[in-house]
Amino acid sequence: MPEVIGIDHIYITVSDLRRSEAFYDRVFVGILGFRKNELTLGSDPHIQYFNRHFGYVLRPARASPGHDSYAPGLHHFCLRVDSVSEVVEIAESLRRLGIAASEAALHAEYAPDYWATFFSDPDGIRLEVTNYRQERRDRHDNW
């Protein structure tokens, strides 16, 4: 049976491409070290942020009722970093940029070593950064 080995890319539709680009430039390029390119598919401009592991692509929405994380569809998107100290560093960097990120904190209700910071993009898409927890490491190493 074929095994899925990762997420290749994620597409996000946004209400204002340039506003979202400014936000994601600060977060994905400035704080998280992603690279960026721009392309046109059909007649729609797209902005792609990518690292060695996956791409995160913005494209203009065709309708704009606003994001509802409790409607069918995307609830939130979580990025993983290696350590708790990196979660703390990212949360502090986000807040220094004026992005309303939560303090990095332990969320033991999820796992005994689950640290995270939470914030939203300009359209209200909820984003999270968490650490590479032991349970995830064990799952990977002992699959």
C-alpha positions in Angstrom: 0.0 0.0 0.0 1.4 3.5 -0.9 2.3 5.6 2.1 1.6 9.3 2.3 4.9 10.9 3.3 3.9 14.5 3.8 1.8 17.4 2.9 2.9 18.8 -0.5 0.9 22.1 -0.4 -2.0 23.9 1.2 -4.2 26.4 -0.7 -5.8 29.3 1.2 -8.2 31.7 -0.4 -8.0 35.2 0.9 -10.3 38.3 0.6 -7.5 40.8 -0.1 -4.4 39.2 -1.6 -2.1 42.2 -1.0 -3.2 42.5 2.7 -2.6 38.8 3.2 0.7 38.9 1.4 1.9 41.6 3.8 0.9 39.5 6.8 2.4 36.2 5.5 5.6 38.0 4.4 6.1 39.0 8.0 5.2 35.6 9.5 6.3 33.0 7.0 9.3 34.8 5.5 10.4 37.1 8.3 9.9 34.8 11.3 9.6 31.2 9.9 12.2 31.4 7.1 10.0 30.3 4.2 10.8 31.4 0.7 8.3 33.0 -1.6 7.4 33.2 -5.3 4.5 34.6 -7.3 2.7 33.0 -10.2 -0.5 33.2 -12.2 -2.7 30.3 -12.8 -5.5 30.9 -15.2 -5.9 34.7 -14.7 -5.6 34.5 -10.9 -2.4 35.7 -9.2 -1.1 33.3 -6.6 1.6 33.8 -3.9 3.4 30.7 -2.7 5.4 30.4 0.5 7.5 27.3 0.8 10.2 25.5 2.8 11.8 22.1 2.3 8.7 20.4 3.6 5.6 21.9 1.9 4.1 25.0 0.3 1.4 27.3 1.5 -0.3 29.1 -1.3 -2.6 32.2 -1.3 -5.1 32.9 -4.0 -7.9 35.4 -4.2 -11.3 34.3 -3.0 -14.2 34.6 -5.4 -16.7 35.3 -2.6 -15.9 36.8 0.8 -18.4 35.8 3.5 -15.6 35.7 6.1 -13.9 32.7 7.6 -15.9 30.7 10.2 -13.6 28.1 11.9 -16.7 26.2 13.1 -18.4 25.9 9.6 -17.4 22.9 7.5 -13.9 23.4 6.2 -10.6 24.4 7.8 -10.8 24.9 11.6 -7.1 25.8 12.0 -3.7 25.2 10.6 -0.9 24.1 12.9 2.8 24.4 12.2 5.4 22.3 14.1 8.8 23.5 15.2 11.5 21.4 16.9 11.4 22.8 20.5 9.5 24.6 23.2 12.1 27.4 23.0 11.3 27.9 19.3 7.6 28.2 20.1 8.4 30.9 22.7 10.7 32.7 20.3 8.0 32.7 17.5 5.3 33.9 19.9 7.5 36.8 21.0 8.5 37.7 17.4 4.8 37.7 16.3 3.8 40.0 19.2 6.8 42.4 18.4 5.4 42.7 14.9 2.0 43.7 16.4 0.4 40.3 15.6 -2.0 39.3 18.4 -0.4 35.9 19.2 -1.0 34.2 22.5 1.8 33.8 25.0 3.6 30.5 24.3 2.1 28.2 27.0 1.9 24.6 28.0 -1.5 23.0 27.1 -1.3 19.8 29.2 -5.0 19.0 28.3 -3.7 18.1 24.8 -0.5 16.3 25.8 1.9 16.6 28.8 4.5 18.4 26.7 2.2 20.4 24.3 3.4 24.0 24.0 1.7 26.3 21.5 1.0 29.9 20.4 -2.2 30.8 18.6 -2.9 33.7 16.2 -5.1 34.5 13.2 -4.4 35.8 9.7 -6.3 38.9 8.3 -9.2 36.8 7.2 -9.6 35.1 10.6 -7.9 31.8 9.6 -6.6 30.4 12.9 -2.9 29.5 12.9 -0.9 27.7 15.6 2.7 26.9 16.2 3.5 23.9 18.4 6.6 21.9 19.4 7.6 18.5 18.2 6.2 16.5 21.1 7.6 13.2 22.4 4.4 11.3 21.3 4.9 12.6 17.7 8.6 11.7 17.8 7.9 8.2 19.1 5.2 7.8 16.4 7.6 8.8 13.7 10.6 6.7 15.0 8.6 3.6 15.9 6.0 3.4 13.2 
